[in-house]
Amino acid sequence: MTDHYSALGLDSAATLADIKKAFRQLASAWHPDRNSDPQAPARFRAVQQAYEVLADADKRQAYDDNRRRNLLDSPIDTARVIWTDYLNPLL
């Protein structure tokens, strides 16, 4: 799973303004017309993809839900919630 927050250099608490600012800076830096690095096109696409997901509220919510399910944000807290939900009915 691609980590869109790290592609933009942000954490999951970033605001829409933070996302837009990071996108503008990174898109400018990695644009293939401005950057001759062989990895520039791939990095530019990753930045574009991250922005498309994180700038749309519905897509971002689905992405964040998936991150939580995959233990990307906080593995300890997620595991605690999973085990509590599992053990409460049994006890």
C-alpha positions in Angstrom: 0.0 0.0 0.0 1.3 3.4 -1.0 1.7 5.9 1.9 0.3 9.1 0.4 1.1 11.1 3.4 4.8 10.3 3.2 4.8 11.0 -0.5 3.8 14.6 0.4 6.1 14.7 3.5 3.1 15.1 5.9 1.5 13.2 8.8 -2.1 12.0 8.9 -3.2 15.1 10.9 -2.4 17.4 8.0 -5.1 19.9 7.0 -6.3 20.5 3.4 -4.2 23.7 3.3 -1.1 21.7 4.3 -1.8 19.1 1.6 -2.2 21.8 -1.0 1.0 23.6 0.0 3.0 20.4 0.0 1.6 19.4 -3.3 2.5 22.7 -5.0 6.0 22.6 -3.6 6.7 19.0 -4.5 5.0 19.1 -7.9 7.2 22.1 -8.8 10.3 20.4 -7.6 9.7 17.0 -9.2 8.1 18.2 -12.5 9.9 16.4 -15.3 10.2 19.6 -17.3 12.1 21.2 -14.5 14.0 18.3 -13.0 16.3 16.1 -15.1 16.6 13.4 -12.4 15.7 10.0 -13.9 13.3 9.4 -11.0 11.5 12.7 -11.4 8.6 11.4 -13.5 7.9 8.6 -11.0 8.1 11.0 -8.0 5.9 13.5 -9.8 3.3 10.8 -10.4 3.4 9.7 -6.8 2.9 13.3 -5.6 0.0 13.8 -8.0 -1.6 10.5 -6.9 -1.2 11.4 -3.2 -2.8 14.8 -3.8 -5.8 13.3 -5.8 -6.5 11.0 -2.8 -5.9 13.4 0.1 -7.5 16.5 -1.4 -10.9 14.7 -1.9 -12.7 14.3 1.5 -14.4 11.0 0.6 -11.3 9.4 -0.9 -9.2 10.6 2.1 -11.7 9.1 4.5 -11.6 5.8 2.7 -7.8 5.9 2.6 -7.5 6.7 6.3 -9.9 3.9 7.2 -7.8 1.5 5.1 -4.6 2.8 6.8 -6.1 2.1 10.2 -7.2 -1.4 9.2 -3.7 -2.1 7.9 -2.1 -0.8 11.2 -0.2 2.0 9.4 -1.1 4.8 11.8 -0.6 3.4 15.2 -0.1 -0.3 15.4 -0.4 -0.5 19.2 -3.6 1.5 19.4 -5.2 -0.4 16.5 -4.2 -3.8 18.1 -5.6 -2.7 21.4 -9.0 -1.8 19.8 -9.1 -5.1 17.9 -8.3 -7.2 21.0 -10.8 -5.2 23.2 -13.6 -5.6 20.6 -12.7 -9.3 20.4 -12.4 -10.0 24.1 -15.2 -7.9 25.5 -18.0 -10.2 24.3 -16.1 -13.3 25.6 -15.6 -11.9 29.1 
